[in-house]
Amino acid sequence: MGTWLLTAVETVCTTTELFTSTNVSHHPVQHLPRRAGRRPVGLLHGLREEDPELFHLYPSTRLSAAAGTGGRRTTR
């Protein structure tokens, strides 16, 4: 179900970059993007004490062709 959801979000994304994030302590959600071939790109400290936020970047080649239409909506 989670992989399907990620694919659906990529399909409707109208930007050339798509990021998701989850807390480092949330292991099931943290590993879902990696299993789907996404790569971690950053770690942000300070949003939650003692629980950094891990960000993943989705490759632009997997995003919808709608991104080329100049759409400005961001899907996160």
C-alpha positions in Angstrom: 0.0 0.0 0.0 2.8 2.5 0.9 4.6 2.0 -2.4 1.4 2.5 -4.3 0.8 5.8 -2.4 4.3 7.0 -3.3 3.7 6.2 -7.0 0.4 8.0 -6.9 2.0 11.1 -5.4 4.7 11.1 -8.1 2.1 10.8 -10.8 0.2 13.9 -9.7 3.3 16.0 -8.8 3.6 19.1 -11.0 7.0 20.2 -10.0 10.5 19.0 -11.1 11.4 18.1 -7.5 9.5 16.1 -4.9 10.7 15.7 -1.3 9.2 13.7 1.5 10.2 13.6 5.2 9.7 11.5 8.3 11.2 11.4 11.7 14.2 9.2 12.1 12.4 7.2 14.9 9.6 6.3 12.5 11.3 3.3 11.0 8.5 1.8 8.7 8.0 5.1 7.0 11.7 5.9 6.9 12.4 2.7 5.0 9.5 2.9 2.5 11.2 5.5 0.2 14.4 3.6 0.2 12.7 0.4 -0.7 11.1 2.3 -3.6 14.5 3.5 -4.9 14.5 7.0 -3.4 17.6 8.4 -1.8 18.0 10.3 1.5 19.2 13.8 0.9 19.2 15.5 4.2 18.6 15.5 7.9 17.1 18.4 9.8 17.6 18.8 13.6 15.5 20.9 15.8 11.9 20.3 14.6 11.4 17.7 17.3 13.7 17.4 20.2 15.9 14.3 20.0 14.2 13.1 16.7 15.6 14.6 13.5 13.6 14.7 10.3 15.0 12.7 7.4 14.3 14.0 3.8 14.1 11.9 0.6 14.4 13.2 -2.9 12.3 11.6 -5.7 14.1 11.4 -9.1 12.7 13.9 -11.6 12.6 11.2 -14.2 9.9 9.5 -12.3 7.7 12.5 -11.9 4.7 13.3 -14.0 5.1 14.9 -17.4 2.8 17.6 -16.0 6.0 19.1 -14.4 7.0 20.4 -17.8 3.8 22.5 -18.1 5.1 25.1 -15.7 2.8 24.1 -12.9 3.6 25.6 -9.6 1.7 23.4 -7.2 4.0 21.5 -4.8 3.0 18.1 -3.6 4.6 17.0 -0.3 
